[in-house]
Amino acid sequence: LDINTFTQESQMVLNFISDYYKNVENFPVQSQVEPGYLWKNSPNTPPNSPESLETILDDIRSSIIPGLTHWQSPNFFAFFQANASTAGFLGEMLCTGFNVVGFNWITSPAATELERVVMDWMGKLLNLPSPFLFSGNGGGVLHGSTCESIVCTLAAARDALLKEVGGDKITKLVVYGSDQTHFSLQKASKLVGIPPSNFRALATTASTGFGLCAHDVRKAMQEDVASGLIPLFLCATVGTTGCGAVDPIESLGHVAREYGVWFHVDAAYAGSACICPEYRHYLDGVEHADSISMNPHKWFLTNMDCCCLWVKNPRSLVDSLSTDPEILRNEATESMGVVDYKDWQIALSRRFRAMKLWVVIRRYGVANLMAHIRSDISLAKRFEALVKTDSRFEVVVPRRFALVCFRLKPPRKGEDDDDGSKLNRKLLGAINSSGRAYMSHSVVGGTYTIRCAIGTTLTSQQHVEAAWKLIQEKADHFLLV
Ligand code: PLP
């Protein structure tokens, strides 16, 4: 690192990014390039001599930006947003600037201790029961993703149960979620050695708002036990990816206790909303859970990447994930009085994510963080109201947060597109290829729906209304032809 050029070159990059944000609205939201566009035009060997930053930034402007899908565009409504903010960016700069690797307390005490502070702050913001907090003998860790958090909790649950029932029983263990649970649960099950046939994605229906039904979970567990299997892990979701459904944590928690399974709450998206008192009830019953995770990188003004995971019994994570190589031995660890976060995650190396989250919370304050959530939800209400004004459309699933699932009503019965999926696929394709907005889709209860997720920090009412106009324009076209 050359401190003589550091300031000037960093400033050039800052200016570049600032121009990018000023112009981001003018780019086609979804990248319009063809596969291989960059591969074909890139030199196939690396440069031998240094190139100037100007040349590199020019290449980014001409070759990289066209191949970006602009997640920070105010017209980005796909998946769940990866919201960026000034404080998130500043925190990320500080994290990158220090570039410390706090895998053990001793390798950067501030990194570990700030993470403990921030995880208790976040837990208190969500009004989590004290057993999830360090101050209540639980604790939290920052991972890069929910996928990672679920792998770690599943590994902890697996090892704790195998200790009781015998290591040779791994093929008997069963994992439960719903057909709306994020696929990371299935991936994590595979990774921790659960046979694919022991993964249960229980069906949900409109009658439960596409939430898991505790009765169905109990029945599935009863049947599994009767056939000699051993229930291991139940995952409930607050704000499913497909349609924002909420599983009933309280009643699922009782089933989990009856069968002695590890109960995890995945609040990756909607957890952020639960900092507002009026949405906190979605977490009622969380006291029955063993672990809960949420992603500040989705909806808490924290730039990628950042996932909070809390566990009531950190020892179970450590028992499953710790290693004790000679090269990492140190007195602080041996004193048993410190947290060594390498034992709470998969990798050894780790980023100073706590810095980012800490800056976000301090720079905005809780009142503004709540205002940000409420503002996105009110934009989503506006979009939902617009959909309801046009009788050609319907809202497929009642909106709970800032995600609206809608579609064009299917054509008349007897036509070849009875369920409307072809028509809506075409509509979504036309919206996205216009470059003026980007949305995604899901299939909920067998119905193909278009998802409009509001949460990019540059999005305002004018963008929501323009997106709706675009949708109507494209619908006019398809319903005429
Ligand atoms: N769980 C839910 C409910 C999600 O919506 C998502 C992503 O959208 C995930 C898990 C996966 O999150 P991550 O990308 O952090 O692994």
Boltz pocket constraint, residues with backbone or C-beta under 6 A from the ligand:
constraints:
  - pocket:
      binder: B
      contacts: [[A, 80], [A, 144], [A, 145], [A, 146], [A, 147], [A, 148], [A, 182], [A, 184], [A, 237], [A, 238], [A, 239], [A, 240], [A, 241], [A, 266], [A, 267], [A, 268], [A, 269], [A, 295], [A, 307]]
      max_distance: 6.0
